[in-house]
Amino acid sequence: MDVLRHHFVSHSGSRNYRSRPDVFDIDQSYLVVRPVDFKWNFQRKKHLSGTFIQVPIRTDQGFNTFTAITNQDNDDWIFGCVIKNDTEKKSTKQPNCQFAVNLSQRSTLLPSVNKVKKCITLNTTELAPMYNTLLILSPQSKNMVDISGEFYGKKERQGKLEVPKFWEFPYSLDILQLSQKQLYFGIELVGLTAVTQAVKFTVKATFCENLVGADYGHLRTFVPWSNEDSSILLHENVSNGVTFRLQTARPNKEVRNAELQFWLNPHCKYNVSMQISPQEVFGQIVRHYLFTLPAFLMMNLMLVLVWQTFTIAKHGCCPSFPAAHRTFAQPYRVLVVANFMLLCLWLVGAEKLNILHLPLPEKYAVPDQLPETLISIFLYLVAYVLTLAVYFLLKLFVWIIGIILSPCINRYHFISLL
């Protein structure tokens, strides 16, 4: 059910925008608001007339990225256009563009306590040769209108963070403090490459200014090589936690890192901390490797059968199950051979073995991570003990059944003698 809920409820697909023309006629009856700062917020309790927010595209002062967040439920809401200097009408309240190109298909939906929340991030250096102005539409609405925009340099809002090792799980690290009037911040998680890792991030929104019933921000985890993502909604003065774990290990030639993305409310401050989660690490091991335990159990049974067959052929007698298990299925015998074969695989190289079209385990595609070897050893030891436990339980069960059925067997034997 968790898998079905993940794919069909939580991640049921992106919203389908209606098929509309790329070029729009701009309604000249709409009013225009022209923010002058590189950070701005357009907020109205009620919006009785349509308005365009006219924002010049900026590439100065190191700005190369523009982010906007809106709570308006209109599919077509942001456009690019060209305003000529000789026709610019800064003193009027009408739009300076008659035609504009729709950029709304680049939007991303965010979880929200209200009806809808959308954001868009644009590379201004790519837009500058085609447009010099962005138009953001705020239609008529009886509800509260909240639209924010910001220009910034991408490197200033993109940090890198080394994921702590497993033995550092008792410690919680404060990694980030985000100030007000920021709309976006991203963190690349260096070292988060294996499915046996799990890191819990805690985000707390504080010092929010006069926000009642509004969204306090969004946190998104994103894995680029498997296109996985999940989002949570942040709440004020509450520790909002999300555990970052992988469903697919990072491929060998992949250079991108997993990302933690923050869409923020410009009226709040944020504190971010992280900590290794041992419970989630154990859950990852169970989720990804427990299904191999029957194979290790079968390996133990086959080793016992091989030794019993060999002893019968050589000496003419069959050793008991525990004796054969202790003799031929000892962990040091199997693990030494298995690790020797593993070393040979590392020396030969996974790329050369791929020429033979062999289905190699996932760990051979990630040479800088080798937790699977320790897990395999642990699972074999578990299977070794479990095999003996199952044998003695079955023997006990047969003994109990024999005691229960012994009166009936003795009576049948006495009747047969008569």
C-alpha positions, 0 to 999 in steps of 0.5 A: 500500500505504501508503494501505491500511495507513493506513486498514485496519491502523493506523486500522481503526476504533474498538473496538466496545463490546458493547451493555450497559444504561446503568444498572448494578447495582453489586456490593456485594461489591466493595471500595472505594478512596477517593483523597483527592488530586486526583492518584492512582495505583492500582497492584497486581502482582496483583488477586485481588478486584474493587475500585471506585475511588470518586472525588468529582467536583471543580469547586473550585480551578479544576478542570473536567476529569478524566482517567483511564488504565487498563490493564484490558481490561473494556469497562465500567469507569467510571460516574457515580452520586449519593451522598446525604449521609445514606447516605454510608458512608465508614467501610465498605469497600463502594460507596456507590452501588447504581446507576450510569450507564455512561460507558465509551463515551467512552473512547479506546484508546491504543497499548500494549506490553501488552494494552490501554490506555484513557483517558477525559477528562470535563468535570466542570462538565457532569457535576456537575449529574447526578452527584457521584461517579465509580466506576472498576472494577478487576476481578480480574486475575492481571496488573498493575493500573495505573489513574491519575486526575487533576483539573485545569483545562483551560486549565492543560494546553492551550498554544498554539505558533506553528509556525516558518517554513520557513527556520528548519529548521536550528534545533531548538527546546526548547518544553516540559518536563513534570513528573511526576504529569501525565496529559495535556497538549495543544498547539495548533499555530498557523499549521499550515494548509497541506499544504506544511508539515511539523514534526517533534516529538521527545519524550524520557521521562526520570527514570522511577521504577521502571518495567519493561515499562510504557508511558512515554506516548503522543503523538497528532497530531489534525487537527479539520477532517479528523478525522485522527489518528495515535499513537505509543508513547513509550520511555524515554531515546529520542528519540521522533519524529513528523512532523506534516503535513496531508493537507487544508489548513485551510478558510477559516472553520475557527477550530480548530487542529491539536493535539498531544496527550500522554497521560503516565505520571505517573512520568516527566518529558518534554522536547519539541522541534520542528524543520522537516523539509525532507525531509517538506516536499519529500515533501508537495510531491511527494505533493500537486502532482507529479500536476499535472506532466503538465498542465504538460507538455501545456501546453507541447506545446499552446503549441508546436502553437498557434505552429506552426499560427499560423506555417503559416497566416500564413507557410506554413512550420512552425517546428521544435519547439525554435524554436516552444517558445522563441518561444511557451512562454517562462516569462515569457509564461505565468507573467505571464498566469497570475499576472494571472489569479490576482490577478483571482481574489483581487480577485473573491474565492472566495466570489463565484466559488463562486456560479458553482459553479466547482471552485476549487483548494484555495489559493483557500479559504485566503487567508492561505496562498499557497505553491501559486503558487510551486509552480506556477511551479516546476512550470512551469519544470520542465515547460519544461526537461523538454519540451525534454529529452524532445524531444531524447531522442526525437530521439536515439532516432530517430537511433540507430534510423535508424543501426541500420536504415540497412543494411537500408533501403539493401539494400531500396532496392538490391533495389527498384532491380533 
